[in-house]
């Protein structure tokens, strides 16, 4: 069962994502409410995919992503950055720290679900 870490400091957004993904009961969902918790849970749980908010307390999503991608144990985890900041500079920064995908809030739950399904089905073929 694919494991997904939802890292966002907004409980309402974590709830929305969980509701969206629970349509498909075949995901093991883990939550983190700040950057430190996201980093720790990513390193201990080794999820298949992380939905990572950019602006979080303690460590930003950019910092978390960079640390994960520089760690041999976590570098292959797929990271989807979620942010209310949609400027090109934010996209460039996300790419520079190793983010695999970038979605701007507000995003369509269906778009998110379809992207996750596409990513996880592609990783099964590898």
C-alpha positions in Angstrom: 0.0 0.0 0.0 1.5 3.3 -1.0 2.4 5.6 1.9 1.8 9.3 1.5 3.0 12.0 3.9 0.8 15.2 4.0 2.9 18.0 5.4 1.0 21.3 5.9 0.6 23.5 8.9 -3.1 24.2 8.0 -5.3 21.4 9.5 -8.1 22.3 7.1 -5.8 21.6 4.1 -4.6 18.3 5.6 -8.3 17.3 6.1 -9.1 18.3 2.5 -6.2 16.2 1.1 -7.1 13.2 3.4 -10.8 13.4 2.2 -9.7 13.6 -1.4 -7.3 10.6 -1.1 -9.6 8.5 1.1 -11.8 8.0 -2.0 -9.1 5.4 -2.8 -8.7 3.4 0.4 -5.4 1.9 -0.8 -3.2 4.8 0.6 -1.5 4.8 4.0 -1.8 8.5 5.0 0.6 10.2 7.5 0.4 13.8 8.6 2.9 16.4 9.7 2.0 19.9 10.9 5.4 21.6 10.5 8.7 21.3 8.8 10.6 19.5 11.6 7.8 17.0 11.9 7.7 16.5 8.1 11.5 15.9 8.0 11.4 13.4 10.9 8.4 11.5 9.6 9.8 11.3 6.1 13.1 9.9 7.4 11.4 7.4 9.7 8.3 6.4 7.7 10.0 6.5 4.2 6.8 7.4 2.3 6.4 6.8 -1.4 5.3 10.4 -1.9 5.2 13.7 0.1 2.7 16.5 -0.3 4.8 19.4 1.1 3.6 22.9 1.9 6.2 25.6 1.3 5.4 27.9 4.2 5.5 26.0 7.4 6.9 26.7 10.9 10.4 25.7 11.9 11.6 24.5 8.5 10.1 25.7 5.2 9.0 23.1 2.6 12.0 24.2 0.5 14.4 23.3 3.4 12.7 20.0 4.0 12.8 19.1 0.4 16.5 20.0 0.0 17.4 17.9 3.1 15.5 14.9 1.9 16.9 15.1 -1.6 20.5 15.3 -0.2 20.0 12.2 2.0 20.7 8.9 0.2 17.9 7.2 2.3 15.2 9.7 1.2 16.4 11.2 -2.1 14.1 9.0 -4.2 10.8 10.0 -2.4 8.6 11.9 -4.8 7.9 15.4 -3.5 5.0 17.5 -4.7 5.3 21.1 -3.4 2.1 22.8 -2.5 2.1 26.6 -2.2 0.0 29.7 -2.3 3.0 31.4 -3.9 2.8 30.8 -7.6 5.5 33.1 -8.9 8.1 31.7 -11.3 10.8 32.3 -8.7 9.0 29.9 -6.3 8.8 27.3 -9.0 12.5 27.8 -9.8 13.4 27.5 -6.1 11.3 24.3 -5.8 13.1 22.8 -8.7 16.5 23.9 -7.4 15.9 22.0 -4.1 14.8 18.8 -5.9 11.0 19.0 -5.9 9.5 16.7 -8.4 6.2 18.5 -8.9 4.7 21.9 -8.0 1.0 22.7 -7.4 -0.3 26.2 -6.6 -3.1 26.6 -4.0 -5.9 26.6 -4.4 -5.7 23.4 -6.4 -8.3 21.1 -7.7 -8.6 18.0 -5.5 -9.3 16.0 -8.6 -6.2 17.3 -10.2 -4.2 16.4 -7.1 -5.7 12.9 -7.0 -5.0 12.3 -10.7 -1.4 13.5 -10.4 -0.8 11.1 -7.4 -2.4 8.2 -9.2 -0.2 8.9 -12.3 3.0 9.2 -10.2 2.3 6.0 -8.2 1.3 3.9 -11.2 4.4 5.1 -13.0 6.6 4.1 -10.0 5.1 0.6 -10.0 6.3 0.1 -13.5 9.9 1.0 -12.6 
